[in-house]
Amino acid sequence: MSQVEAFPPIAENDARLLVLGSAPGIASLQADFYYAHPRNAFWPIMMELTGELIAAQSQPALNRARRQLLINNQVALWDVLASCQRPGSLDSAIVRGSEQVNDFGGFLLAHRSIEAIACNGQAAFKLFKSRVLGEIQFAKDLIVLPSTSPANARMTLAQKTDHWRRALSPWLPG
């Protein structure tokens, strides 16, 4: 059983959109950065939606470029869970009762420009709804997006991108 610890949020004070995952997977933990699995669609979708391309490069440089893409577009990124126990990377394998949520009350106080929270997949949404929403006051848009995980194979990259584009267009360029 692996103890999973979340990354700090990527967020500047002017962020308008907060995208939430559930907890980092094995590839992300190994790369020490969000959505590092090569088949996860998060970064290809974000590049498509923002019009910013990131070239292949060393892992530290790639992480810096990805962080800057989000900052340039007023997007914050975090996970619902600060920690949990989970064998492997599947959200369905999170050990119930082991979940510790991040401090969303403090985060939203420090980032008052957040206008919407977008959950990357049903697992992130269910965790946020059950573990966070009752504890904080959030009267802004809450969006559920199709998961970018390679485990979500029922949708193609183009379908995921189209759904994300439609849902996030008020908060992203173009």
JOQUI-V426031 format. One line per field, one symbol per residue. burial: + if it has 16 or more other C-alpha atoms within 10 Angstrom, else -. A space follows every 50 residues. Layout:
burial=???
This chain:
burial=---++++--+++-++++++++++++++++--++++++--+++++++--++ -+----------+-+++-+++-+++++++++++++++-+++--+----+- ++-+------+--++++++++++++-++--++-----+---+++++++++ ------+--++--++--+--++--
